[in-house]
């Protein structure tokens, strides 16, 4: 009788083990949380931190497939190594389903029911600080309960949705760089400054009127050049150009300079592109040279002359 009980208990244990293995394929019938691994597209420079993540960078993760597993705008955070975890992770509800995911950066707490954030603004990139306007999006990743790591890598990595403008000012002909300074503010004219982002699709939309964006450049020396960077909305250019205006002090006087910046990408700033312009301030005016575009594959956009007012 004792031998029969032992055999019966062993048989029941094997039966439960078989059921557990059949349920999720990994011998674990309990909840399994999704973890995330993510890269930033390698040929794109992310503001001030290159193509790597920083400590406490947070992304919002969405489940896009229809099934038992759900998740909308779930916050995942990294220590900077590209591995993201959540205090309230997405759990796989069905061991048999393949779940599709997308994600965006930076995480936003206030997202409406359609995934929209309405109060998005262009911004200047400041050294040593993450730029709040730098909206990135990733899609195409899948995972299962038996393989729960969501990999936003390779073709599915994070890509920039906004455009970036880099202006480098240098002393040109007739200007002594050691005694030359930018003064007051740099003005970007005729540009859309506000809009919305869609955290479910990666779409960026401008609204409102074109305006002037001002950047404080007062007393910045031209001895080593001055570089100003801005993350702006993808947008068509006003009359196929964006005008800039700046003041510069040199040779004992302060002069106002204007320039018109064109784009080789169908007269618009396109998302994911970095537009670079080198601007030489001369005693007779300004020359724009080495204008180019890179996906954030340099393309020479030619040289443009500008005027001293």
Long-range contacts (C-beta under 8 A, 24 or more apart in sequence): 23-95, 24-95, 24-145, 24-146, 25-95, 25-145, 25-146, 26-145, 26-146, 31-91, 31-92, 32-91, 32-92, 32-145, 32-148, 33-86, 33-89, 33-90, 33-91, 33-92, 33-148, 34-61, 34-71, 34-89, 34-90, 34-91, 34-92, 34-99, 34-101, 34-143, 34-148, 34-149, 34-150, 35-83, 35-84, 35-85, 35-89, 35-148, 35-149, 35-150, 36-61, 36-76, 36-83, 36-84, 36-85, 36-103, 36-149, 36-150, 36-151, 36-152, 37-82, 37-83, 37-84, 37-149, 37-150, 37-151, 37-152, 37-153, 38-78, 38-82, 38-84, 38-103, 38-138, 38-151, 38-152, 38-153, 38-157, 38-158, 39-82, 39-152, 39-153, 39-154, 39-157, 39-158, 40-136, 40-157, 40-158, 40-159, 41-157, 41-158, 41-159, 41-160, 41-296, 42-157, 43-294, 43-295, 43-296, 43-297, 44-159, 44-160, 44-272, 44-274, 44-295, 44-296, 45-164, 45-274, 45-296, 46-134, 46-136, 46-160, 46-296, 47-125, 47-130, 47-131, 47-134, 47-229, 47-231, 48-125, 48-126, 48-127, 48-128, 48-129, 48-130, 48-131, 49-130, 52-80, 52-82, 53-78, 53-80, 53-81, 53-82, 54-80, 54-130, 55-79, 55-80, 57-105, 57-106, 57-130, 58-105, 58-106, 58-107, 59-84, 59-103, 59-104, 59-105, 59-106, 59-107, 60-103, 60-104, 60-105, 60-107, 60-108, 60-111, 60-199, 61-86, 61-90, 61-101, 61-102, 61-103, 61-150, 62-101, 62-102, 62-103, 62-115, 62-199, 62-200, 63-90, 63-99, 63-100, 63-101, 64-100, 64-101, 64-102, 64-139, 64-200, 65-97, 65-98, 65-99, 65-100, 67-93, 67-94, 67-97, 67-99, 68-93, 68-94, 68-97, 69-93, 69-94, 69-97, 69-99, 73-107, 73-108, 73-111, 73-115, 73-199, 75-107, 76-103, 76-107, 92-143, 92-144, 92-145, 92-148, 94-145, 95-144, 95-145, 95-146, 97-144, 97-145, 98-142, 98-143, 98-144, 99-142, 99-143, 99-144, 100-140, 100-141, 100-142, 101-139, 101-141, 101-142, 101-143, 101-150, 101-152, 102-137, 102-138, 102-139, 102-140, 102-141, 102-200, 102-202, 103-137, 103-138, 103-139, 103-141, 103-150, 103-152, 103-158, 104-135, 104-136, 104-137, 104-138, 104-197, 104-199, 104-202, 105-134, 105-135, 105-136, 105-137, 105-158, 106-130, 106-132, 106-134, 106-135, 108-199, 111-199, 114-198, 114-200, 115-198, 115-199, 115-200, 115-201, 116-196, 116-197, 116-198, 116-199, 117-196, 117-197, 117-199, 118-196, 119-194, 119-196, 120-194, 120-195, 120-196, 120-197, 120-204, 121-193, 121-194, 122-162, 122-191, 122-192, 122-193, 122-194, 122-213, 122-230, 122-231, 122-232, 122-233, 123-230, 123-231, 124-215, 124-228, 124-229, 124-230, 124-231, 125-164, 125-229, 125-230, 125-231, 131-231, 133-162, 133-231, 133-232, 134-160, 134-162, 134-231, 135-160, 135-161, 135-162, 135-197, 135-204, 136-160, 136-161, 137-161, 137-199, 137-201, 137-202, 139-202, 159-202, 159-272, 160-271, 160-272, 160-296, 161-197, 161-202, 161-203, 161-204, 161-234, 161-271, 161-272, 162-204, 162-231, 162-232, 162-233, 162-234, 162-271, 163-231, 163-232, 163-233, 163-234, 163-235, 163-269, 163-270, 163-271, 163-272, 163-273, 163-274, 163-275, 164-229, 164-230, 164-231, 164-232, 164-273, 164-274, 164-275, 164-296, 165-229, 165-230, 165-232, 165-261, 165-269, 165-274, 165-275, 165-277, 166-227, 166-228, 166-229, 166-274, 166-275, 166-276, 166-277, 167-227, 167-228, 167-229, 167-244, 167-277, 167-279, 168-225, 168-226, 168-227, 168-228, 168-276, 168-277, 168-278, 168-279, 169-222, 169-225, 169-226, 169-227, 169-228, 169-246, 169-279, 169-281, 170-222, 170-225, 170-278, 170-279, 170-280, 170-281, 171-222, 171-223, 171-250, 171-280, 171-281, 172-280, 172-281, 172-282, 172-283, 172-286, 172-287, 173-280, 173-282, 173-283, 173-284, 174-251, 174-282, 174-283, 174-284, 175-222, 175-250, 175-251, 175-281, 175-282, 175-283, 176-250, 176-251, 177-221, 177-222, 177-223, 178-223, 179-250, 179-251, 180-221, 180-222, 180-223, 180-248, 180-249, 180-250, 180-281, 181-219, 181-220, 181-221, 181-222, 181-248, 181-249, 181-250, 182-217, 182-218, 182-219, 182-220, 182-222, 182-226, 182-246, 182-247, 182-248, 182-249, 183-217, 183-218, 183-219, 183-246, 183-247, 183-248, 183-249, 183-254, 184-217, 184-218, 184-246, 184-247, 185-214, 185-215, 185-216, 185-217, 185-218, 185-246, 186-214, 186-215, 186-217, 186-228, 186-244, 186-245, 186-246, 187-212, 187-213, 187-214, 187-215, 187-244, 187-245, 187-246, 188-212, 188-213, 188-214, 188-215, 188-230, 188-242, 188-243, 188-244, 189-242, 189-243, 189-244, 189-245, 190-237, 190-238, 190-239, 190-241, 190-242, 190-243, 191-232, 191-235, 191-238, 191-242, 192-232, 192-233, 192-235, 193-232, 193-233, 195-233, 204-233, 204-234, 204-271, 206-233, 206-235, 210-238, 217-246, 222-248, 222-250, 222-281, 232-269, 233-269, 234-268, 234-269, 234-270, 234-271, 235-268, 235-269, 236-267, 236-268, 237-262, 237-263, 237-267, 237-268, 237-269, 240-267, 241-267, 248-281, 250-281, 250-283, 251-283, 255-308, 255-309, 256-308, 256-309, 257-281, 257-285, 257-286, 257-306, 257-307, 257-308, 257-309, 258-286, 258-306, 258-307, 258-309, 259-286, 259-288, 259-304, 259-306, 259-307, 260-304, 260-306, 261-288, 261-291, 261-304, 262-291, 262-301, 262-304, 263-293, 263-301, 264-293, 264-299, 264-301, 265-293, 272-296, 279-306, 284-308
